[in-house]
Amino acid sequence: MKRIEPAKEPLRGEITVPGDKSIAHRGVILASVARGRSRIFNLSGGDDNSRTVKAFRQLGVEIYRDGDALCIEGKGWEGIRAPKEAIDCGNSGTTMRLLSGVLAGRPFRSELDGDSSLRQRPMQRVIDPLSLMGAKIESRGGDGLAPLEILGGGLRGIDYRMPIASAQVKSAILLAALQAQGTTSLEEPLKSRDHTEVMLRGFGAEIAVNCKSIVMAGGQTLAGQDVRIPGDISSAAFFLVAAAMIPGSDVTVRNVGCNSTRDGVIHLLRQMGASIELCRERAEAGEPVADIRVVGGKLKGVDVGAQWAARTIDEYPILAVAAALADGVTRFSEVKELRFKESDRIAAMTEGLRRLGVQVEELEDGMTIHGGNKPRGTHVHSFGDHRVAMALAVAGLVSGGGVEIDDAACVDISFPGFFELLGKICLH
């Protein structure tokens, strides 16, 4: 149980957030299959990234700490060895889906498993294309669910049109394509986050990207690199929204990754009327980075359509809180993918906001939120979902009498220290 009291004053301060989880997963994976030593800086201490590190240790890769760096001694694809037991991905869908792509090309049998939540998340979306490439993948949970048993090797390139825009599925295919004979071409319905493509180039791969189409030849060798991971914009989003919706607030989040395939939260908050400034814009590890300053004020409702889904998918829970405070109506549509996250985030946020006294219409593929009234204090459920818990914690700052969250420990999955950082900008 965690209680969040209403903020008595506008929020102020300068903070940094943990390294971007998405970039970190990819850094560990590519370093592990590259040749030579890689060093990764600013790796998040959350459980999700730790699962990927532990997985590659199980696969025979030497990984150790040296000061601020995580050092990985890559020995190429041949350095990946059969694990002695099932790899436990915990709650990390990224770990399971991207590892599926790695293991699809390795000539041995392996098994990927996870916690009860991960066992309910759809894996058929990676099973289908990897099977077309020649891997043999069995859903031991049935209906495309984990555990997954993979017999890899003998892959061939494919031409594949993805039915949904998913960076995880795209990345799994690209990791398999690196090991395949021939060329693989992909086409997405919408452009999803492109961290894998950016990092593949950084590790020396040749990859052709034309908007939503990607072409890459197999049989390429990667070379070890130093990777500096920017702050996670999905983690920063909670503080950006908190500052934006409390008038008089002035908060800067430093060193945040602002990749154009991930920055939907910035654009949507600006549409809602938030004052957001990007300072010290620069590039690190091929990724755009900036300090983000938010000055709080009055927000207004907006329509959030399908075009925002791929670049804002993890920020919908906290944007729903912004919508509850905004004057007018906010509509989130064509985001049914939210029902297949760590929880059913449409249902979870609908229940949470209703408990706070917010008028919400739950739709099959989204929500309509009638904002403009101060949420009441209450007890809410996180459903074991870290992003739901953090979003409702931010709602507590603007509530009438504070918010109690039933399971706040799940926040450590992605953001250890979140509550301490939230307290820092409230106490000044």
C-alpha positions as CSV (number, residue, x, y, z in Angstrom):
1,M,0.0,0.0,0.0
2,K,1.3,3.4,-1.0
3,R,-0.4,6.7,-0.1
4,I,0.2,9.9,-2.2
5,E,-0.9,13.1,-0.6
6,P,-2.1,16.1,-2.6
7,A,0.7,18.6,-3.6
8,K,0.4,21.7,-1.4
9,E,2.4,23.9,-3.8
10,P,3.4,24.0,-7.5
11,L,6.0,21.4,-8.4
12,R,9.6,22.6,-8.9
13,G,13.0,21.1,-9.5
14,E,15.5,19.5,-11.9
15,I,15.6,15.7,-12.0
16,T,16.9,12.9,-14.1
17,V,15.2,9.6,-14.8
18,P,16.6,6.1,-15.4
19,G,18.0,5.1,-18.7
20,D,15.6,4.2,-21.5
21,K,14.5,0.6,-21.1
22,S,13.8,0.0,-24.8
23,I,17.3,1.2,-25.8
24,A,18.9,-0.7,-23.0
25,H,17.4,-4.0,-24.0
26,R,18.7,-3.5,-27.5
27,G,22.1,-2.5,-26.3
28,V,22.5,-5.6,-24.2
29,I,21.3,-7.8,-27.0
30,L,23.4,-6.4,-29.8
31,A,26.5,-6.2,-27.6
32,S,26.0,-9.9,-26.7
33,V,25.9,-11.1,-30.3
34,A,28.6,-8.7,-31.5
35,R,32.3,-9.4,-31.6
36,G,34.5,-7.6,-29.1
37,R,33.9,-5.7,-25.9
38,S,31.0,-3.3,-25.5
39,R,30.3,-0.9,-22.6
40,I,26.8,0.2,-21.7
41,F,26.3,3.3,-19.6
42,N,23.2,4.4,-17.6
43,L,21.5,1.0,-17.7
44,S,18.2,1.1,-15.8
45,G,18.3,-0.8,-12.5
46,G,14.7,-2.0,-13.1
47,D,13.8,-5.7,-13.3
48,D,13.0,-5.7,-17.0
49,N,16.5,-4.8,-18.2
50,S,18.0,-7.2,-15.6
51,R,16.0,-10.0,-17.1
52,T,17.7,-9.5,-20.5
53,V,21.1,-9.3,-18.8
54,K,20.5,-12.5,-16.9
55,A,19.2,-14.2,-20.1
56,F,22.4,-13.6,-22.0
57,R,24.5,-14.8,-19.0
58,Q,22.5,-18.0,-19.2
59,L,23.3,-18.1,-22.9
60,G,27.1,-18.1,-22.1
61,V,27.9,-14.4,-22.6
62,E,30.4,-12.9,-20.2
63,I,28.8,-9.8,-18.6
64,Y,30.2,-7.8,-15.7
65,R,30.2,-4.4,-14.0
66,D,33.2,-2.1,-14.3
67,G,32.5,1.2,-12.4
68,D,29.6,2.9,-14.1
69,A,29.7,0.6,-17.1
70,L,28.1,-2.8,-17.8
71,C,30.8,-4.6,-19.9
72,I,29.8,-7.3,-22.4
73,E,32.4,-9.5,-24.0
74,G,30.7,-10.5,-27.2
75,K,31.9,-13.5,-29.3
76,G,29.6,-13.2,-32.2
77,W,26.6,-15.4,-32.8
78,E,28.7,-18.5,-32.3
79,G,29.2,-17.3,-28.7
80,I,25.5,-17.9,-27.9
81,R,25.2,-21.3,-26.3
82,A,22.2,-23.4,-25.4
83,P,20.8,-22.6,-22.0
84,K,20.8,-25.4,-19.4
85,E,17.2,-24.4,-18.2
86,A,14.3,-22.3,-19.3
87,I,15.0,-18.5,-19.4
88,D,12.8,-16.6,-17.1
89,C,11.8,-13.3,-18.7
90,G,9.8,-12.2,-15.6
91,N,7.3,-9.5,-16.6
92,S,9.3,-8.3,-19.6
93,G,7.6,-8.7,-22.9
94,T,10.5,-7.0,-24.7
95,T,12.9,-9.6,-23.3
96,M,10.7,-12.5,-24.5
97,R,9.9,-11.2,-27.9
98,L,13.4,-9.9,-28.8
99,L,15.0,-13.1,-27.5
100,S,12.7,-15.1,-29.6
101,G,14.3,-13.4,-32.6
102,V,17.8,-14.2,-31.3
103,L,17.0,-17.8,-30.5
104,A,15.1,-18.4,-33.7
105,G,18.5,-18.4,-35.5
106,R,20.5,-20.5,-33.1
107,P,20.8,-24.3,-33.8
108,F,19.6,-25.6,-30.5
109,R,16.5,-26.0,-28.4
110,S,15.6,-23.3,-25.8
111,E,12.6,-22.3,-23.7
112,L,11.3,-18.8,-22.8
113,D,9.0,-18.4,-19.8
114,G,7.7,-15.5,-17.6
115,D,5.4,-14.6,-14.8
116,S,1.7,-15.1,-14.8
117,S,1.1,-11.7,-16.5
118,L,3.6,-12.3,-19.3
119,R,2.1,-15.8,-19.8
120,Q,-1.1,-14.0,-20.9
121,R,0.4,-11.6,-23.4
122,P,0.1,-12.4,-27.1
123,M,3.2,-14.1,-28.6
124,Q,1.6,-15.4,-31.8
125,R,2.6,-12.1,-33.4
126,V,6.3,-13.2,-33.2
127,I,5.7,-16.9,-33.7
128,D,4.1,-16.3,-37.1
129,P,7.0,-14.4,-38.9
130,L,9.7,-16.4,-37.2
131,S,8.1,-19.6,-38.3
132,L,7.9,-18.3,-41.8
133,M,11.7,-17.8,-41.6
134,G,12.2,-21.4,-40.7
135,A,12.2,-21.6,-36.9
136,K,10.2,-24.2,-35.1
137,I,8.3,-22.5,-32.2
138,E,5.8,-24.2,-29.9
139,S,3.4,-22.3,-27.7
140,R,3.4,-24.6,-24.7
141,G,0.8,-22.3,-23.1
142,G,-1.5,-22.8,-26.1
143,D,-3.1,-20.1,-28.2
144,G,0.1,-18.3,-28.9
145,L,1.0,-17.9,-25.2
146,A,4.2,-18.6,-23.3
147,P,6.1,-20.7,-22.4
148,L,7.7,-20.8,-25.8
149,E,9.8,-23.7,-26.9
150,I,12.2,-22.7,-29.8
151,L,14.2,-25.0,-32.1
152,G,16.2,-22.5,-34.1
153,G,18.6,-22.5,-37.0
154,G,18.4,-22.6,-40.8
155,L,16.6,-19.3,-41.2
156,R,15.9,-17.7,-44.6
157,G,15.0,-14.1,-45.4
158,I,11.3,-13.2,-45.9
159,D,9.2,-10.4,-47.3
160,Y,6.7,-9.6,-44.5
161,R,4.0,-7.1,-44.1
162,M,3.3,-6.7,-40.4
163,P,-0.4,-6.7,-39.5
164,I,0.2,-4.3,-36.6
165,A,2.8,-1.7,-35.8
166,S,5.0,-3.2,-33.1
167,A,8.6,-2.3,-32.4
168,Q,9.0,-5.6,-30.5
169,V,7.8,-7.7,-33.3
170,K,9.8,-5.7,-35.8
171,S,12.9,-6.1,-33.7
172,A,12.5,-9.9,-33.3
173,I,12.3,-10.2,-37.1
174,L,15.4,-8.1,-37.6
175,L,17.4,-10.0,-35.0
176,A,16.4,-13.2,-36.8
177,A,17.1,-11.7,-40.2
178,L,20.7,-11.0,-39.2
179,Q,21.2,-14.7,-38.9
180,A,19.2,-15.7,-42.0
181,Q,20.3,-16.6,-45.5
182,G,19.2,-13.9,-48.0
183,T,17.5,-10.6,-47.5
184,T,14.5,-9.7,-45.3
185,S,12.1,-6.9,-46.1
186,L,9.5,-5.6,-43.6
187,E,6.7,-3.2,-44.0
188,E,4.8,-1.7,-41.1
189,P,1.2,-0.2,-41.2
190,L,2.5,2.7,-39.0
191,K,6.1,3.5,-38.2
192,S,6.9,2.2,-34.7
193,R,9.9,3.2,-32.5
194,D,13.1,2.7,-34.4
195,H,15.7,2.1,-31.6
196,T,16.7,-1.2,-33.1
197,E,17.4,0.2,-36.6
198,V,19.4,3.1,-35.0
199,M,21.4,0.8,-32.8
200,L,22.0,-1.8,-35.6
201,R,23.7,0.9,-37.6
202,G,25.8,1.9,-34.5
203,F,27.0,-1.7,-34.2
204,G,28.0,-1.7,-37.9
205,A,25.1,-3.3,-39.7
206,E,23.9,-2.2,-43.1
207,I,20.1,-1.6,-43.0
208,A,18.0,0.4,-45.5
209,V,15.0,2.2,-44.0
210,N,12.4,4.1,-46.1
211,C,9.7,5.4,-43.9
212,K,7.7,2.2,-42.9
213,S,9.8,-0.2,-45.0
214,I,13.0,-1.9,-43.9
215,V,15.4,-4.1,-45.9
216,M,18.4,-5.9,-44.4
217,A,20.7,-8.7,-45.6
218,G,21.5,-11.6,-43.4
219,G,25.0,-12.9,-42.5
220,Q,26.2,-9.5,-41.1
221,T,28.8,-9.3,-38.3
222,L,28.4,-6.7,-35.6
223,A,31.3,-5.0,-33.7
224,G,31.3,-4.1,-30.0
225,Q,30.6,-0.5,-29.1
226,D,30.2,1.9,-26.2
227,V,26.5,2.8,-25.7
228,R,25.3,5.7,-23.6
229,I,21.6,5.3,-22.9
230,P,19.5,8.5,-22.6
231,G,16.8,9.0,-20.0
232,D,13.6,7.1,-20.7
233,I,10.9,9.4,-22.1
234,S,8.3,6.9,-20.9
235,S,9.5,7.4,-17.3
236,A,9.9,11.2,-17.8
237,A,6.3,11.4,-19.0
238,F,4.9,11.0,-15.4
239,F,6.8,14.1,-14.3
240,L,6.0,16.1,-17.5
241,V,2.3,15.5,-17.0
242,A,2.4,16.2,-13.2
243,A,4.1,19.6,-13.9
244,A,1.9,20.4,-16.9
245,M,-1.4,20.0,-15.0
246,I,-0.5,21.9,-11.8
247,P,-0.4,25.7,-12.5
248,G,2.7,27.5,-11.5
249,S,4.9,24.3,-11.6
250,D,8.3,24.5,-13.3
251,V,10.1,21.2,-13.7
252,T,13.0,20.2,-15.9
253,V,13.9,16.6,-16.7
254,R,17.4,16.4,-17.9
255,N,19.0,14.1,-20.5
256,V,15.8,12.6,-22.0
257,G,15.7,10.6,-25.2
258,C,13.5,12.5,-27.7
259,N,13.4,10.0,-30.6
260,S,10.7,11.1,-33.0
261,T,9.1,7.7,-32.9
262,R,8.7,8.0,-29.1
263,D,7.9,11.7,-28.5
264,G,4.1,11.6,-28.9
265,V,3.6,12.6,-25.3
266,I,5.4,15.9,-25.8
267,H,3.3,16.8,-28.9
268,L,0.0,15.7,-27.3
269,L,0.7,17.7,-24.1
270,R,1.4,20.8,-26.3
271,Q,-1.9,20.2,-28.1
272,M,-3.5,20.2,-24.7
273,G,-2.0,23.6,-24.0
274,A,1.1,22.7,-22.0
275,S,4.2,24.9,-22.1
276,I,7.1,22.6,-23.0
277,E,10.6,23.6,-24.0
278,L,13.4,21.4,-25.3
279,C,16.8,22.7,-24.2
280,R,20.3,21.6,-25.0
281,E,19.2,19.4,-27.9
282,R,22.0,17.0,-29.0
283,A,22.6,13.4,-30.1
284,E,24.0,10.5,-28.0
285,A,24.5,7.0,-29.5
286,G,22.6,8.2,-32.6
287,E,19.6,9.1,-30.5
288,P,18.3,12.7,-30.1
289,V,18.5,13.9,-26.5
290,A,17.3,17.1,-24.7
291,D,16.5,18.6,-21.3
292,I,12.7,19.0,-21.2
293,R,11.3,22.0,-19.2
294,V,7.5,22.1,-18.4
295,V,5.7,25.1,-16.9
296,G,2.3,24.2,-15.5
297,G,-1.0,25.7,-16.6
298,K,-4.5,25.0,-17.7
299,L,-5.0,22.0,-20.1
300,K,-7.8,21.3,-22.6
301,G,-9.2,18.1,-24.0
302,V,-8.1,16.7,-27.4
303,D,-8.8,13.9,-29.7
304,V,-6.0,11.2,-29.7
305,G,-6.4,9.1,-32.8
306,A,-4.8,6.1,-34.4
307,Q,-1.8,8.1,-35.7
308,W,-0.5,8.5,-32.1
309,A,-0.6,4.9,-31.0
310,A,2.8,3.6,-32.1
311,R,4.8,6.6,-30.8
312,T,2.8,7.0,-27.5
313,I,1.7,3.5,-26.5
314,D,3.3,3.5,-23.1
315,E,2.2,7.0,-22.2
316,Y,-1.6,6.5,-22.5
317,P,-2.1,5.8,-18.7
318,I,-0.5,9.1,-17.7
319,L,-2.1,11.0,-20.5
320,A,-5.5,9.7,-19.2
321,V,-4.7,11.4,-16.0
322,A,-3.9,14.6,-17.8
323,A,-7.3,14.2,-19.6
324,A,-9.1,14.0,-16.3
325,L,-7.7,17.4,-15.3
326,A,-8.2,19.0,-18.7
327,D,-11.2,21.2,-19.5
328,G,-13.6,19.4,-21.9
329,V,-13.5,16.0,-23.5
330,T,-10.5,13.8,-24.5
331,R,-11.0,10.8,-26.7
332,F,-8.5,8.0,-27.0
333,S,-9.3,5.8,-30.0
334,E,-7.9,2.8,-31.9
335,V,-5.6,1.7,-29.1
336,K,-6.9,-1.8,-28.5
337,E,-3.3,-2.8,-28.1
338,L,-3.5,-1.3,-24.5
339,R,-5.6,-4.3,-23.6
340,F,-2.6,-6.6,-24.1
341,K,0.0,-4.9,-21.9
342,E,1.0,-5.8,-18.3
343,S,-2.7,-5.3,-17.5
344,D,-5.7,-4.4,-19.6
345,R,-4.8,-0.7,-19.4
346,I,-8.1,0.5,-20.9
347,A,-10.0,-1.4,-18.2
348,A,-7.5,-0.5,-15.4
349,M,-7.4,3.2,-16.1
350,T,-11.2,3.3,-16.6
351,E,-11.7,1.8,-13.1
352,G,-9.0,3.9,-11.5
353,L,-10.4,7.2,-12.9
354,R,-14.0,6.3,-12.0
355,R,-12.9,5.7,-8.4
356,L,-11.4,9.2,-8.5
357,G,-14.8,10.5,-9.5
358,V,-13.9,11.1,-13.2
359,Q,-16.6,10.4,-15.9
360,V,-15.1,7.9,-18.3
361,E,-16.7,5.9,-21.1
362,E,-14.8,2.7,-21.8
363,L,-14.7,1.7,-25.4
364,E,-13.4,-1.6,-27.0
365,D,-10.5,0.3,-28.4
366,G,-10.1,3.3,-26.1
367,M,-11.7,5.7,-23.7
368,T,-13.6,9.0,-23.6
369,I,-12.7,11.1,-20.6
370,H,-14.8,14.1,-19.4
371,G,-12.3,16.3,-17.5
372,G,-12.1,19.6,-15.7
373,N,-13.0,18.5,-12.2
374,K,-10.7,17.9,-9.3
375,P,-10.4,14.1,-8.6
376,R,-11.5,13.0,-5.1
377,G,-9.3,11.1,-2.7
378,T,-9.8,7.3,-2.7
379,H,-8.3,3.8,-2.8
380,V,-7.3,2.5,-6.2
381,H,-5.9,-0.7,-7.8
382,S,-2.8,-0.9,-9.8
383,F,-3.6,-4.4,-11.2
384,G,0.1,-5.1,-10.7
385,D,0.9,-2.8,-13.6
386,H,3.8,-0.3,-13.0
387,R,2.5,2.3,-15.5
388,V,-1.0,2.2,-14.0
389,A,0.4,2.6,-10.5
390,M,2.6,5.6,-11.4
391,A,-0.2,7.3,-13.4
392,L,-2.6,7.0,-10.4
393,A,0.2,8.2,-8.1
394,V,0.4,11.4,-10.2
395,A,-3.4,11.7,-10.0
396,G,-3.0,11.7,-6.2
397,L,-1.1,15.0,-6.4
398,V,-4.1,16.8,-7.7
399,S,-6.8,14.8,-5.7
400,G,-9.0,16.2,-3.0
401,G,-7.8,14.0,-0.2
402,G,-4.9,11.8,-1.5
403,V,-4.8,8.4,-3.2
404,E,-3.9,5.0,-1.8
405,I,-2.5,2.5,-4.3
406,D,-2.9,-1.2,-3.3
407,D,0.1,-2.6,-5.0
408,A,2.8,0.0,-5.6
409,A,5.8,-2.5,-5.4
410,C,5.2,-3.2,-9.1
411,V,6.7,0.2,-9.9
412,D,10.2,-1.3,-9.3
413,I,9.8,-3.3,-12.5
414,S,10.6,-0.2,-14.5
415,F,11.4,2.6,-12.2
416,P,13.0,2.0,-8.8
417,G,13.1,5.3,-6.9
418,F,10.0,6.7,-8.7
419,F,8.2,7.7,-5.5
420,E,11.3,9.4,-4.0
421,L,11.8,11.4,-7.2
422,L,8.1,12.4,-7.1
423,G,8.6,13.6,-3.6
424,K,11.6,15.6,-4.6
425,I,9.7,17.9,-6.9
426,C,6.9,18.2,-4.4
427,L,9.2,19.3,-1.5
428,H,11.1,22.4,-2.4
